[in-house]
Amino acid sequence: MGYEKEDSGRSESPHEESGVSHGSEPLEVRPLRSWKGYLWDTWELPRDQRWLLFKVDAFVLTFASIGYFLKNLDLNNVNNAYLSGMEEDMKMYGNQLVTSTSIYTVGYVIGQIPSNLLLTRVSPRWVIPTLEVGWGIATICTSTVKSYHALYGIRFLVGLFESGFYPGIHYLLGSWYTPQEIGKRAMIFWLAGSMGTLFSGFLQAAAYTNLNGVNGLAGWRWLFIIDGIITLPLALAGYIFFPNLPQDGRKTWWITQEEHVLSVKRMDAVHRAGKSPWTRAKVKRMFLSWHIYLLRTPSPSLLYIVWNNGYPQAGMGYWLKSFNATPAPVPGTSYTVPQINDYPLLTTGLFIIVSLTWGWLSDGPLRGARWPFIYAGAVITIVFCALLRQMPLYTNITGRMAVYWLSNIGLGAGPLILSWANEICTADTEERALVIVLANDLAYVVQAVAPNFVWKTTDFPAAKKGYLWCIILQVLSSELTQQHLDAMAKSLFTSAVVAGVLAHSVAASVTCSNEVVNAFSNPSFETGDATDWTAWVATATPSTMGNVLSGEASDGNYYL
């Protein structure tokens, strides 16, 4: 996805050919054109931009990814601890684990909106690291709980402090990166969290094997201590290295004045607005906007909510542990605690590989198109959830294990949905912050309630209601995506017709999502008057609109 000015007939410098013009004129961000650019976009940029993005990647993307890795360690350690002795030590034989997760989610929901809106007024340099300090200390305190009631209180605090990190980083990525750069970086950031999930199993296995009983503490308690301790140094480093936003007017110490100006020009080139006052008119407009109003189509918030709740819970560990029950469901087959923690990790490894591929394809060859991966993920998830729901639990152990490993490979659309939200709300930074956090926040509202009905701990390892829930939501996400494509197609072509009538030319500009892009060059518009065009748009379906489903505009980019 990119933005390009009309050709004025002037000659272009080598820097301009690589994507960005310099001097006093605004920058021009153009689509990637070479395999090197598809592999990593900065290779097509001039030297000054390449060096700026190297710094931003090093300080912003690296810090964000490590932070999200640690956040997911602290999120998933309860599940690993539960499978490694906490259930027995704290007598959590009912639905207490799911309840603790729901209470964590309540804290997460309460804290998200204030945290993200605070980022529009206070530098991320102070907000994000402070959140990390809070959840690091709370995680360490989890090692001291003596009852599941105390666990509930601590998990609420962990959720409250962790709440602002994920949506805040997505807002920050949208404040530094252009549309042809943000998709893959959002995917890297998100998958760092999956690496945290992956590593949490290894860490719990190591803690159980090497620290169980040391200083009178169970191995699962050591996991919380270790997770909390390794979080704090990164938080302290964040106070030093995390940047201000480009358009805040305050230069970050590790970039030069020229690079600061360049970072502002890059955002101006894609019409990414800086902060503006919170007025009554702004608040009214934002809450009546179609981006916020969930019952209108298209709605990135509603799509993200459905996606976020439409994937299967981690059921493989429960299934492996069920072999150790008395009486044994399969005599002679049992699994150790390290095996129960380690075997499910291949699921995360496969998922990371597939999701990275999706991020690169979306930013590169597909030029910003996000929707193909929503469809692909839905189909994959429906197939494997149906298999897990119908397969016998114990008659084909190898086959069911393989299905568990493959069941989550279709879940890579989430960061691309939030990247799209960054793009369509580009003209108002407060609205952009609110749209992103509402999508994530309301997704967690559903997540706080639904597991108590469809993912009950006592329903595992079969969990048939949960897998049916996933199938229903994935069908709904496909329908919402199709509605989005239809609505955007009609909107874009209707705008093209109006602009064409006014300018007596099909090459007129079209206003879309508060930015000016080149109108579509469509053979259907070469003849006929305005009445014919309007009738064509009113009756056409996406399949007859030429390039409308891919959203390919005359600048070679995609806007759907």
N, C-alpha and C positions, 0 to 999 in steps of 0.2 A: 504494500500500500504506500502511496506517495503522493506528493503534491508538486505541481510544476506550473510555472507561469507561462503565459502565452509567449510564443517566439516573437521577439521584437526585431529580428533581422540582424542583430549585432553578432559579431564573431565571438566565439567562446574560447576561453583560455583552457589550458590543460586541466586546471583545477575545476573549472566548470564542467568539463567533460566527465570528470570523476564524480560529480554529483553536487558540488556546492560552489557557488560564486562568492567572492570575497569583496572587501572594500566596504563602502558605505551603503551599497545596495542590499536589500533583503536576501537571505539565503534561499536557494532552491533545492528542495529535497526530491530526488528523482528515483525511480524504481531501480532495483538491482538488475544488472545486465550480464554478469559473468558468473562462471562457476565459483570463482573465488569469493565473489560477493554473496552468493548463496551459502557458501560454507561459513563465512563470517563477514558481516556487512562492512566492517571498518576497512577492509582491504580495498574497497572501491572509493574510499574517502580521501581527500587531500591530507597532507601531513599534519596540519594543525588540528583538524577534527579527529584524525586517527589517534593522536596523542591525548587529546581531551577525553575521548571515549575510553582509552586505555586506563586513564586515571579513574574515571567514573566507574568502569567495570571493577577496577581493583578495590576501590573504597566502598562503593555503594552495593554493587552486585555481590561482591565477596562477603562483605559484612552481613548483608541481608540473608544470603544463602546459609552462612554459618549460623546466624541467629535462628533461622527457621529450622535448621537441622537440630539445634539444641531445644527449641520449642517443642518439636515433635518427640524428642527424647523424653521431655518432661510430661508430654501428653500421653505417651504410650507406655510409660513405665508402670502405670497402675495395672494395665492388662498383663504385662510380663510378671509383675510381682504377684498378681492373683494366681497365675499358673505356677508360681514357684514357691508357694508356701503361705502367702498372705491369707488365702481362703481359709486354711485350717487354723492359722494362728489367731485370726480375728473372727472366726466362726461366721464367715460370710457365705452361708449355705443357701440363701434365698436369692432375691433379686437385687442385693445390695450393690453389686458391681455396676449394674446398669444405672441404678439410682445415683451412685457417685458420679458417673459420667454425665448424667442429666443435670446434677447440681453444678458440676464444672461448667456445663453449657450455659446454665442460667447466669453465672458470673461473666462468662464470655459474652453473652448477649447484652447484658447491662452495660458493659464497659466499651463496646465497640464504637457506637456513634459519638459519644463525647470525645474519645481518643482521636478519632479520625478528623472530626471538626476542629479539634485543638491544633492539629497539624496545619490548618489553614491560617493560624494566628501565631503559633509558637514554632520555632525551628525544630525539625526532626532530630537535630543533634542533641536536644535535651529531652524530647518526649520518648523516642524509641529506646535509648539506653536505660532510662528510668524504669520503663516497663520491664526490661530484662532483669534489672536488679531486683525488682519486686517478685517476679516469678521464680528467680533463682533462690531467694531466701525462703519463699513459701515451699519450694520443692524440698529443700533441706529439712524443713520442719515436718514434712510428711513422714520422715523416717522415725519420728517420735510418737506417732499415733498409737493408741492402745485399744481403740474401738472404732467400728465403722462410723459411728456418729462423729467422732473427731475427724475421721477421714473426710466426711462430707464437708465440714467447715473449711479444712485446708484446701480441698479441691475447688471450692468456690473461689478462694483467694487466688489460686493458680489461674483459674479461668479469667478472673477479673483483670489480672496483670497481663496475661497473654493476649487479651482480646484485641488490643489496638495494633498488634504487630503485623499480622497478615494483610488486612485491608490497608494499613498505613504504608506498608512497603509497596503495594500495588499502586497506591496514589503517588508515591515517590517515584516509582519507575515511570509512570506517565508524565512526571514533571521533568524528566531528564532525557527520555528516549523518544525518537520519532516512530511512527507506525511500522516502518520496515525493520525496526530494531527491537521493539518491545516484546513481540510474541515469543521469540526464542529465549529472551532473558527472563520473562515471566515464567516460562517453563523451567528454566534452570533453577530459579528461586524456589518454585513449588516442589520440584523434584528433590531439592536439598532436604526438604521436610520428609520426603519418602526415604531418603538415605538415613534420616534420624530414626524412622520406624525400623528400617533394616538393621541399623547398628544397635538399637535398643535391645533386640533379641540377643545379639552377640554379647552385649555388655551385661545383660542379666545372667546369661549362661556363665560368663567369666566371674561375675560377682558371687553367684551361687557356688561355683566350684572352688574359688580361691578365698572368699571372705566369709562364707557361711560359718557363723559361730565366733568370728574374731571379735574380741572385746564384748562378747556376750550378745552380739547382734546377729539376727538372721540375715541371710544373703540378700533377701528382697529389700531389707531396710538399707543395706549398703548401696543398693542401686539408686535410691533417692538422694543419698548423701553425695555420691559421685556426680550424678546429673546436675545437682544444684551447684556444686563447687566449680565445675567446668563452665558453667554459664556466666559466672560473675566476672572473670577477666575480660571476656568479650564486651560485656556491658560497659566496663570502665574504659576500654579502648574506644567505644562508641562516642563517649563524651569528647574525645580528642579528634577522631578521624571522620565521624559522620558529617555530611555536608548540610549547608543551608540549601533551600530551593533556589534554582537559577534566577527566578524573577522576583525574589524577595528584596533584591537590592543590596544584599550583604554577601560579599565575596567570601568563599571558603578559603582557608589559609593555604591549602595545597594546590590551588589553581592560580594562574596568573590573571592579571586584570584583562588581558586580551582573551584568555580562555573563558573568563566569566562573561565578557561581552558576547563571545561566540556561542556560549551555551544559551544565552537569552535569545540570540538570533535564530538558533536552531528551533526553539520552541515557537517563536514568532512565525517561522516558515510553515509550521503545521497548525497555525492559529491556536496554539495552546496558551490559554489566558493565564495571567498571574492573579494574585488575590485581589479582591475588591470588597467594599464594605458590605456587611450584612444589613440590608435595608428591608423594610416591610414588603416592598414590591418584589424584591429578590426572593424572599421566603415564600411569598404567595405564588410566584411564578414557578419556583422549583417544585413545590408540593402539588401543583396542578399539572406539571409537565408529564408527558407520556413516559419519560424514562422512569419516573417515580411511581406513577399510577399503575399498579400491577395488573389491573383488569383490562388494560388496553393492550393492543398489539401493534408493534412489537415491544417487548419489555425485556431488557437484558437482566433485570433484577429477578423477574419470575423465572426466566430460563435458568439462571444460576441456582436459584432455590431448588428447582426440580432436579437439576444435575447433581447438586451437592448431596441430596438425599437418595439418589437413585443407584447407588452402588452397594455391593454386598459387604456386610460387616466381616471382620476377620474371624472366620469360623473354623479354620483348619486346626488351630491350637486346641479348641474345645473337642474337636473330633479325635485328635491324637490322644488327648488326656482321657477320653471316654473308654479307650482300650484298657485302661488301668482300673476300671471299676470292678466291683465285686457284686455279683459274679461277672467274670470277664465275658464280653460279647464275642470275642474270638480267643478261645483258650490258646495260650502259648504266645500270643502277640501282645506286647506292651511297649511303652516308650518312656525313656528317661526324661528328666526335667530339661537338660540341655537339648535333647532331640525335639521336645515339644516347642521350645523357643526357637530352634534353628531351622527346622524343616520348612516352616511357612515363609522363610525369608526369600526363597527363590521367586515367590510371587512378586515381591517388590522389585527384585532385580529385572525381571522380564518387563514389568510395567514401566520402569525407568527407561529402558531401551526404546520401547514403542513410543512413549510420550516425547522423548527428545526428538525422535524422527518427525513426529507431528509438528512440533514447534518450528523446526527448520523448514519443513515443507510449507507451512502456513506463511511464514515471513518471506520465504524465497520463491520457489517456482509458482506457488499459488498466489503470490503477491498480496498477502493480507487477508485472503479468504479464510474465515474461521469455521463456517458452517459444515464443510465436508466431514470434519472430525467429530462434530456432535452426532451426525448420523452414524458414522463408523463406530463410535463408542457405544451408541445405543444398541446397534445390532449385536456387537460382540457381547455386551453385558446381558442382553436378553437371552442369547443362546446359552451362555454358561450358567446363568441363574436357573434356567429351565432344566439344564442337566443336573445341577446340584439338588434341585427340588425333587426330581424324579428318580435319581439313582439310589439304589439301596445303600445303606450306610457301611455295611461290612462285607458284602459278598465280592466286591471288586475293589480291593484296597488300592492297588496301583492306579487303576483308572480314576477313582475318585480323587486321589492325591494329585494326579495330573490336571484334573479339572479345577481343583483349588488353585494350583499354580497359575493357571491361565485366566482365572475368572476376573482379574482386575486389570488386564492389559488395555481395556477400552476406556479408561477413566481420565484420559489426558486432555479433555476439552475445557476443563474449568479455568485454567489460566488464560486460555484463548478467549473465553467469554468475558473475563474481566479486562483483557486487553482491548476487546471491542468496546466495552463500556468506557474505557479511557478515551477511545477515539471518538465516539459519538458525542461525548460531553466535553470536547476539547475547548469550547469557547467560554467555559465558566468553571474556574477551578473549585469553587465551593460546591457547585452542583456535582462536579466530577467526584469530589471527596465523598459527598453524601450518597450518590448512586452506588459507588463501590462498596461503601460500608453497609448500606441498606441491603444490598444483595447478599453479602456475607452474613449480616446480622440475622435477617429473616430466615436464611437457610439454617442457621443454628437454632432459631426458635423451633422450627420443625424438628430439628435433630434432638432438641431437648425433650420433645414430647413423644415422637413416633417410636423410638426404640423401646419404650415401656410397654408398647402394644405389639409391635411387629418383630422386635429383636430381643425378646426376653432372654435373660441368661438361662432360665430353666427350659427354654425351647431348643437350646443347642444340644447336640450338634446337628439335628435335623433342620431346624429353623425354617420350616416351609413357608410360614407366613412372611418372614423377612424376604425370602427370594421372590415370592409373588409380588410383594411391595415394590421391589426393584424393577421387575418386569413392567408393572403398571406405570411407574414413573419414567422409565426409559421410552415407553410408547408415547407418553405425554410430552417428553422433551423433543421427540421427533416431530410431533404435531406443532409444538410451539415454534420450532425452527422453521417448519414449512410456512406457518403463518407469518413469521418474520420476513421470510424471503418474498412471499406474495405481497405483503404490505409495502416493503421497501421497493419492490419492483414497480408497483402501481405508483408510488410516490415519486420515484425517480423519473418515470416516463411521463407522468402528468406534468411535472415541473419542466421537462424537456419540451413538451408540447406548448405550454404557456410561453416559455422563453422563445421558442421558435416562432410563434405567432407574432410576438412583440418585435422580434428582430428580423422577421422575414427570412430566417436562415436556420437550418438544422444545426449549424455549428455554434449556436448561441450557448452562453454559459448557463449552468444549472446550479441553483443553490441547494445544497444538501447538508444536513447536520451542521448548519451554521458556518459552512465553508464553501468557497467557490471552486468547483471543479469543472473540467471541460465536459460539454454535453456529449451524449452518445452519438456516434456516427452509425446510424442504422439505415440499411437500404430501404426499409419500409417507409421512411420519411422522405424519400427523394422526390416523390410526386404526390399530388393531392393537396387539397386546401386544409385550412384549420379544422373544418368540420369533420373531414375524413380522419385526421389525426386523432381528434378527440374521441371519435367513435371507435377507432382502432384500439386506443388505450382502454376505453371502457369495457370492451368485449374481449380483449386479449387475455390469454392465460400465460403463466410463466413459460410453458413449453413452446409458445409461439412468439416469444419476445426476443428471439435471437440470443444475445449474450446476457440477458437480464439475470438469469439464475447465478451466473458467475460474477455478475456485476462488473464486467470488463468495460472500462471507459476508454475514451480515445487516447488517454495518456498511458494506456497499457496497465493500469492498476485496477484493483478490485475494491469495491466499497460495500460489499455485503458480508 
